[in-house]
Amino acid sequence: VQLQASGGGQVQAGGSLRLSCTASGRTFSNYGVGWFRQVPGKEREFTGGISARGMSTFYADSVRGRFTISRDNAVNTVYLQMNDLKPEDTAVYYCAARAGGASIYQSQYESWGQGTQVTVSS
């Protein structure tokens, strides 16, 4: 499956953004999707994930309660709704797909999108 992330941009602290991850290729409903983020000079870190059918989601402690992941398999898209953004959320955000289900471990993902920049100013 091929992925394309979009929706990044610049926003002030307290604002919101919604990222999209659109898939093409294989049956998207067979894949769990994870969102990860990376700041220059740091390791890429898990942000949140959603199961293949969208029945379950899980999040990193740093974003739980502020970020929400959802998906619409009819249009092969997963969304990351980010509310109450903070300057420390500034990063390049990546989506990734894994057959069978999402995982917190990036090494378990088979396909990655190209990343989209999110910048939060104070």
LOGU-375539 format. One line per field, with one value per residue: residue in one letter; residue number from 0; z, y, x of N, C-alpha, C, O in turn. Coordinates in steps of 0.05 Angstrom, whole numbers, plus 5000, padded with zeros to 4 digits. Atoms other than C-alpha are relative to their C-alpha. Layout:
r (A / ...)
k (NUM / ...)
n_up (Z / ...)
n_north (Y / ...)
n_east (X / ...)
ca_up (Z / ...)
ca_north (Y / ...)
ca_east (X / ...)
c_up (Z / ...)
c_north (Y / ...)
c_east (X / ...)
o_up (Z / ...)
o_north (Y / ...)
o_east (X / ...)
//
This chain:
r (V / Q / L / Q / A / S / G / G / G / Q / V / Q / A / G / G / S / L / R / L / S / C / T / A / S / G / R / T / F / S / N / Y / G / V / G / W / F / R / Q / V / P / G / K / E / R / E / F / T / G / G / I / S / A / R / G / M / S / T / F / Y / A / D / S / V / R / G / R / F / T / I / S / R / D / N / A / V / N / T / V / Y / L / Q / M / N / D / L / K / P / E / D / T / A / V / Y / Y / C / A / A / R / A / G / G / A / S / I / Y / Q / S / Q / Y / E / S / W / G / Q / G / T / Q / V / T / V / S / S)
k (0 / 1 / 2 / 3 / 4 / 5 / 6 / 7 / 8 / 9 / 10 / 11 / 12 / 13 / 14 / 15 / 16 / 17 / 18 / 19 / 20 / 21 / 22 / 23 / 24 / 25 / 26 / 27 / 28 / 29 / 30 / 31 / 32 / 33 / 34 / 35 / 36 / 37 / 38 / 39 / 40 / 41 / 42 / 43 / 44 / 45 / 46 / 47 / 48 / 49 / 50 / 51 / 52 / 53 / 54 / 55 / 56 / 57 / 58 / 59 / 60 / 61 / 62 / 63 / 64 / 65 / 66 / 67 / 68 / 69 / 70 / 71 / 72 / 73 / 74 / 75 / 76 / 77 / 78 / 79 / 80 / 81 / 82 / 83 / 84 / 85 / 86 / 87 / 88 / 89 / 90 / 91 / 92 / 93 / 94 / 95 / 96 / 97 / 98 / 99 / 100 / 101 / 102 / 103 / 104 / 105 / 106 / 107 / 108 / 109 / 110 / 111 / 112 / 113 / 114 / 115 / 116 / 117 / 118 / 119 / 120 / 121)
n_up (5000 / 5001 / 4983 / 5003 / 4978 / 5007 / 4980 / 4982 / 5003 / 4977 / 4983 / 4974 / 4978 / 4994 / 5024 / 5009 / 5027 / 5006 / 5021 / 5015 / 5011 / 5021 / 5010 / 5026 / 5003 / 4989 / 4983 / 4977 / 4976 / 4988 / 4989 / 4979 / 5007 / 4978 / 5004 / 4986 / 5005 / 4997 / 4998 / 5008 / 4980 / 4981 / 5010 / 5007 / 4977 / 5004 / 4991 / 4996 / 5020 / 5003 / 5011 / 5028 / 5004 / 4985 / 4976 / 4977 / 5004 / 4977 / 5002 / 4982 / 4977 / 5005 / 5017 / 4992 / 4992 / 5018 / 5028 / 5006 / 5026 / 5011 / 5028 / 5018 / 5019 / 5026 / 5016 / 4995 / 4986 / 4971 / 4991 / 4974 / 4991 / 4979 / 4986 / 4979 / 5008 / 4985 / 5016 / 5000 / 5020 / 5025 / 5010 / 5025 / 4993 / 5019 / 4996 / 5009 / 5001 / 4992 / 5005 / 4976 / 4977 / 4994 / 4979 / 4991 / 5009 / 5028 / 5016 / 5008 / 5022 / 5026 / 5019 / 4987 / 5016 / 5003 / 4978 / 5003 / 4979 / 4982 / 4985 / 4980 / 4989 / 4974)
n_north (4977 / 4975 / 4980 / 4972 / 4983 / 4972 / 4984 / 4986 / 4971 / 4985 / 4992 / 4989 / 5018 / 5001 / 5004 / 5028 / 5008 / 5027 / 5014 / 5023 / 5021 / 5013 / 5024 / 5011 / 5026 / 5024 / 4996 / 4984 / 5009 / 5022 / 4988 / 4980 / 4976 / 4986 / 4973 / 4996 / 4974 / 4998 / 4974 / 5003 / 5007 / 5018 / 5024 / 4999 / 5011 / 5008 / 4980 / 5013 / 5021 / 5008 / 5027 / 5002 / 4993 / 4976 / 5006 / 4992 / 4980 / 4997 / 4975 / 4993 / 4984 / 4971 / 4989 / 5011 / 4979 / 4977 / 5010 / 5021 / 5014 / 5012 / 5009 / 5005 / 5019 / 4996 / 4982 / 5008 / 4978 / 4998 / 4972 / 4994 / 4974 / 4990 / 4976 / 4989 / 5005 / 4988 / 4998 / 5025 / 5017 / 4994 / 5023 / 5012 / 5022 / 5021 / 5022 / 5026 / 5021 / 5026 / 5020 / 5014 / 4982 / 4980 / 5007 / 4977 / 5004 / 4991 / 5021 / 5019 / 4989 / 5007 / 4977 / 4974 / 4976 / 4983 / 4981 / 4973 / 4983 / 4985 / 4981 / 4987 / 4977 / 4992)
n_east (5017 / 4985 / 5012 / 4993 / 5009 / 5004 / 5015 / 4982 / 4999 / 4992 / 5022 / 4992 / 5005 / 5028 / 5015 / 5006 / 4995 / 5007 / 4984 / 5012 / 4982 / 5016 / 4986 / 5007 / 4988 / 5014 / 5024 / 4992 / 5013 / 4984 / 4976 / 5000 / 4984 / 4988 / 4989 / 4975 / 4989 / 4971 / 4987 / 4972 / 4980 / 5012 / 5012 / 5029 / 5015 / 5027 / 5019 / 5025 / 5006 / 5028 / 5002 / 5007 / 5028 / 5006 / 5015 / 4984 / 4979 / 4983 / 4985 / 4978 / 5008 / 4996 / 5021 / 5026 / 5019 / 4998 / 5000 / 5019 / 4996 / 5024 / 4996 / 5023 / 4990 / 5014 / 4983 / 4972 / 4987 / 4999 / 4998 / 4989 / 5010 / 4982 / 5011 / 4984 / 4972 / 4979 / 4975 / 4985 / 5012 / 4987 / 4986 / 5010 / 5018 / 5000 / 5018 / 4989 / 5020 / 4991 / 5020 / 5011 / 5006 / 4980 / 4980 / 4984 / 4973 / 4998 / 4987 / 5020 / 5016 / 4990 / 5002 / 4998 / 5005 / 4977 / 4998 / 5011 / 4990 / 5018 / 4985 / 5017 / 4986 / 5010)
ca_up (5000 / 4983 / 5031 / 5025 / 5085 / 5080 / 5120 / 5156 / 5166 / 5216 / 5274 / 5339 / 5405 / 5425 / 5353 / 5314 / 5251 / 5217 / 5180 / 5128 / 5106 / 5040 / 5015 / 4947 / 4925 / 4967 / 5010 / 5060 / 5109 / 5122 / 5149 / 5216 / 5213 / 5259 / 5264 / 5283 / 5289 / 5285 / 5306 / 5274 / 5314 / 5352 / 5343 / 5308 / 5361 / 5362 / 5367 / 5358 / 5321 / 5296 / 5281 / 5211 / 5218 / 5263 / 5324 / 5370 / 5377 / 5423 / 5437 / 5466 / 5534 / 5507 / 5460 / 5494 / 5503 / 5451 / 5388 / 5357 / 5302 / 5258 / 5190 / 5132 / 5094 / 5040 / 5018 / 5041 / 5090 / 5162 / 5199 / 5256 / 5289 / 5332 / 5382 / 5434 / 5398 / 5435 / 5410 / 5430 / 5379 / 5324 / 5281 / 5215 / 5220 / 5185 / 5175 / 5166 / 5150 / 5178 / 5154 / 5209 / 5258 / 5285 / 5332 / 5373 / 5341 / 5276 / 5254 / 5247 / 5193 / 5120 / 5085 / 5102 / 5076 / 5059 / 5121 / 5131 / 5172 / 5231 / 5263 / 5327 / 5348 / 5418)
ca_north (5000 / 5070 / 5127 / 5202 / 5248 / 5318 / 5375 / 5401 / 5475 / 5529 / 5545 / 5583 / 5547 / 5526 / 5518 / 5456 / 5420 / 5357 / 5312 / 5262 / 5198 / 5173 / 5104 / 5072 / 5002 / 4943 / 4936 / 4991 / 4961 / 4905 / 4953 / 4985 / 5055 / 5090 / 5163 / 5180 / 5246 / 5268 / 5329 / 5341 / 5308 / 5263 / 5194 / 5186 / 5174 / 5140 / 5187 / 5144 / 5085 / 5058 / 4987 / 4963 / 4971 / 5031 / 4996 / 5015 / 5072 / 5084 / 5143 / 5166 / 5198 / 5264 / 5271 / 5232 / 5275 / 5325 / 5283 / 5237 / 5186 / 5164 / 5130 / 5125 / 5062 / 5081 / 5135 / 5100 / 5155 / 5160 / 5226 / 5255 / 5311 / 5352 / 5401 / 5446 / 5444 / 5461 / 5485 / 5417 / 5385 / 5417 / 5360 / 5324 / 5276 / 5210 / 5158 / 5084 / 5022 / 4952 / 4891 / 4863 / 4921 / 4981 / 4979 / 5027 / 4999 / 5034 / 4974 / 4934 / 4979 / 4961 / 5026 / 5098 / 5164 / 5221 / 5264 / 5331 / 5388 / 5416 / 5479 / 5507 / 5577 / 5604)
ca_east (5000 / 5025 / 5012 / 5010 / 5006 / 4979 / 4948 / 5009 / 5021 / 5035 / 4989 / 4992 / 4993 / 4923 / 4902 / 4881 / 4902 / 4877 / 4925 / 4904 / 4937 / 4910 / 4926 / 4927 / 4942 / 4919 / 4857 / 4866 / 4817 / 4866 / 4918 / 4927 / 4956 / 5003 / 5023 / 5094 / 5131 / 5203 / 5241 / 5309 / 5364 / 5315 / 5287 / 5220 / 5168 / 5101 / 5042 / 4980 / 4950 / 4884 / 4863 / 4847 / 4772 / 4776 / 4748 / 4806 / 4855 / 4914 / 4958 / 5024 / 5017 / 5041 / 4981 / 4926 / 4864 / 4887 / 4896 / 4844 / 4854 / 4797 / 4790 / 4743 / 4759 / 4709 / 4758 / 4822 / 4839 / 4861 / 4857 / 4897 / 4857 / 4904 / 4874 / 4904 / 4970 / 5034 / 5101 / 5130 / 5083 / 5125 / 5152 / 5147 / 5089 / 5089 / 5035 / 5051 / 5012 / 5018 / 4980 / 4935 / 4938 / 4974 / 5034 / 5075 / 5138 / 5158 / 5200 / 5136 / 5107 / 5113 / 5094 / 5108 / 5082 / 5129 / 5115 / 5082 / 5109 / 5071 / 5097 / 5066 / 5086 / 5080)
c_up (5000 / 5016 / 4993 / 5023 / 4991 / 5023 / 5020 / 4995 / 5025 / 5015 / 5026 / 5022 / 5008 / 4976 / 4993 / 4971 / 4997 / 4978 / 4988 / 4990 / 4980 / 4988 / 4972 / 4998 / 5011 / 5017 / 5026 / 5026 / 5013 / 5015 / 5025 / 4992 / 5025 / 4991 / 5017 / 4995 / 5006 / 5000 / 4991 / 5023 / 5021 / 4986 / 4992 / 5022 / 4993 / 5012 / 5006 / 4978 / 5000 / 4987 / 4971 / 4994 / 5015 / 5027 / 5025 / 4992 / 5026 / 4995 / 5019 / 5023 / 4994 / 4984 / 5008 / 5011 / 4983 / 4971 / 4998 / 4972 / 4992 / 4971 / 4986 / 4978 / 4972 / 4981 / 5005 / 5014 / 5030 / 5007 / 5027 / 5007 / 5024 / 5011 / 5022 / 4995 / 5017 / 4984 / 4999 / 4981 / 4972 / 4991 / 4972 / 5008 / 4977 / 5006 / 4988 / 5002 / 5006 / 4996 / 5026 / 5023 / 5005 / 5023 / 5008 / 4989 / 4970 / 4983 / 4990 / 4976 / 4973 / 4980 / 5016 / 4980 / 5001 / 5023 / 4993 / 5024 / 5015 / 5017 / 5018 / 5012 / 5026 / 5000)
c_north (5025 / 5021 / 5028 / 5016 / 5029 / 5014 / 5015 / 5030 / 5013 / 5010 / 5011 / 4980 / 5003 / 4994 / 4970 / 4997 / 4971 / 4990 / 4978 / 4982 / 4984 / 4977 / 4992 / 4973 / 4978 / 5008 / 5014 / 4991 / 4976 / 5010 / 5017 / 5023 / 5013 / 5028 / 5002 / 5029 / 5001 / 5029 / 4996 / 4994 / 4981 / 4976 / 5005 / 4987 / 4994 / 5021 / 4987 / 4979 / 4993 / 4973 / 5001 / 5008 / 5025 / 4996 / 5009 / 5020 / 5000 / 5022 / 5001 / 5018 / 5030 / 5012 / 4991 / 5022 / 5025 / 4991 / 4977 / 4989 / 4987 / 4991 / 4997 / 4982 / 5002 / 5018 / 4996 / 5022 / 4997 / 5029 / 5002 / 5028 / 5008 / 5026 / 5009 / 4996 / 5017 / 5003 / 4974 / 4979 / 5005 / 4976 / 4994 / 4976 / 4981 / 4980 / 4974 / 4979 / 4973 / 4980 / 4987 / 5019 / 5019 / 4991 / 5025 / 4999 / 5006 / 4978 / 4980 / 5009 / 4994 / 5023 / 5026 / 5022 / 5018 / 5020 / 5027 / 5016 / 5014 / 5018 / 5015 / 5023 / 5009 / 5028)
c_east (5018 / 4984 / 5009 / 4988 / 4997 / 4986 / 5017 / 4999 / 5010 / 4976 / 5010 / 4992 / 4970 / 4982 / 4997 / 5009 / 4989 / 5018 / 4985 / 5022 / 4983 / 5016 / 4990 / 5013 / 4982 / 4976 / 5007 / 4988 / 5013 / 5024 / 4994 / 5018 / 5010 / 5009 / 5025 / 5009 / 5029 / 5008 / 5029 / 5019 / 4989 / 4989 / 4971 / 4985 / 4971 / 4981 / 4973 / 4995 / 4970 / 5000 / 4989 / 4971 / 4991 / 4987 / 5016 / 5022 / 5017 / 5020 / 5024 / 4989 / 5001 / 4977 / 4972 / 4982 / 5001 / 4998 / 4980 / 5005 / 4974 / 5007 / 4974 / 5010 / 4987 / 5016 / 5029 / 5016 / 4999 / 5006 / 5013 / 4990 / 5017 / 4988 / 5018 / 5030 / 5019 / 5025 / 5016 / 4988 / 5012 / 5018 / 4991 / 4984 / 4998 / 4977 / 5013 / 4979 / 5012 / 4977 / 4992 / 4994 / 5023 / 5018 / 5014 / 5028 / 5003 / 5013 / 4980 / 4983 / 5013 / 5001 / 4999 / 4992 / 5024 / 5003 / 4989 / 5008 / 4978 / 5017 / 4981 / 5016 / 4987 / 4990)
o_up (5014 / 5015 / 4985 / 5026 / 4974 / 5042 / 5036 / 4975 / 5043 / 5002 / 5034 / 5018 / 5009 / 4979 / 5008 / 4955 / 5016 / 4956 / 5000 / 4983 / 4988 / 4981 / 4964 / 5012 / 5001 / 5022 / 5044 / 5047 / 5035 / 5027 / 5024 / 4976 / 5045 / 4968 / 5041 / 4975 / 5022 / 4983 / 4998 / 5044 / 5039 / 4962 / 5004 / 5031 / 4976 / 5033 / 5026 / 4958 / 5019 / 4969 / 4961 / 4974 / 5014 / 5039 / 5047 / 4970 / 5047 / 4972 / 5039 / 5019 / 5004 / 4983 / 4998 / 5027 / 4984 / 4954 / 5017 / 4953 / 5008 / 4960 / 4998 / 4959 / 4952 / 4957 / 4999 / 5007 / 5041 / 4993 / 5044 / 4997 / 5044 / 4997 / 5031 / 5013 / 5025 / 4964 / 4979 / 4977 / 4953 / 5006 / 4962 / 5023 / 4954 / 5030 / 4970 / 5019 / 4999 / 5007 / 5042 / 5038 / 4995 / 5036 / 4994 / 4992 / 4954 / 4959 / 4972 / 4966 / 4970 / 4962 / 5037 / 4956 / 5015 / 5024 / 4970 / 5047 / 5003 / 5030 / 5009 / 5025 / 5030 / 5020)
o_north (5026 / 5022 / 5032 / 5016 / 5038 / 5002 / 5030 / 5039 / 5000 / 5020 / 5003 / 4963 / 5024 / 4989 / 4953 / 5015 / 4956 / 5001 / 4965 / 4990 / 4969 / 4980 / 4998 / 4968 / 4974 / 5032 / 5001 / 4993 / 4968 / 4994 / 5035 / 5020 / 5016 / 5032 / 4995 / 5041 / 4986 / 5044 / 4976 / 5008 / 4972 / 4976 / 5022 / 4965 / 5008 / 5032 / 4992 / 4980 / 4998 / 4967 / 5021 / 5021 / 5034 / 5015 / 5012 / 5019 / 4993 / 5028 / 4987 / 5033 / 5045 / 5037 / 5001 / 5038 / 5041 / 5006 / 4962 / 5004 / 4975 / 4998 / 4991 / 4991 / 4993 / 5016 / 5013 / 5027 / 4990 / 5043 / 4984 / 5048 / 4994 / 5046 / 4994 / 4986 / 5039 / 4988 / 4968 / 4958 / 4990 / 4967 / 5006 / 4958 / 4988 / 4975 / 4975 / 4981 / 4967 / 4984 / 4978 / 5013 / 5016 / 4971 / 5045 / 5018 / 4992 / 4978 / 4965 / 4995 / 4994 / 5024 / 5028 / 5020 / 5012 / 5033 / 5036 / 5007 / 5026 / 5009 / 5027 / 5018 / 5006 / 5038)
o_east (5038 / 4960 / 5032 / 4963 / 5013 / 4977 / 5007 / 4989 / 5021 / 4957 / 5032 / 4975 / 4959 / 4958 / 5005 / 5010 / 4987 / 5018 / 4968 / 5044 / 4966 / 5039 / 4968 / 5033 / 4960 / 4971 / 5019 / 5000 / 5005 / 5039 / 4977 / 5036 / 4996 / 5016 / 5025 / 4999 / 5040 / 5000 / 5041 / 5018 / 5003 / 4985 / 4957 / 4992 / 4959 / 4986 / 4960 / 5009 / 4956 / 5015 / 4981 / 4966 / 4968 / 4977 / 5004 / 5033 / 5007 / 5027 / 5024 / 4970 / 4984 / 4974 / 4952 / 4990 / 4982 / 4987 / 4975 / 5007 / 4960 / 5027 / 4953 / 5022 / 4997 / 5014 / 5046 / 5038 / 4978 / 5021 / 5010 / 5001 / 5018 / 4986 / 5036 / 5045 / 5013 / 5028 / 5029 / 4999 / 5007 / 5035 / 4972 / 4993 / 4995 / 4971 / 5029 / 4960 / 5035 / 4955 / 5009 / 4976 / 5045 / 5013 / 5014 / 5043 / 4991 / 5008 / 4987 / 4966 / 5037 / 5017 / 4988 / 4999 / 5044 / 5025 / 4989 / 5005 / 4960 / 5036 / 4961 / 5037 / 4963 / 4981)
//
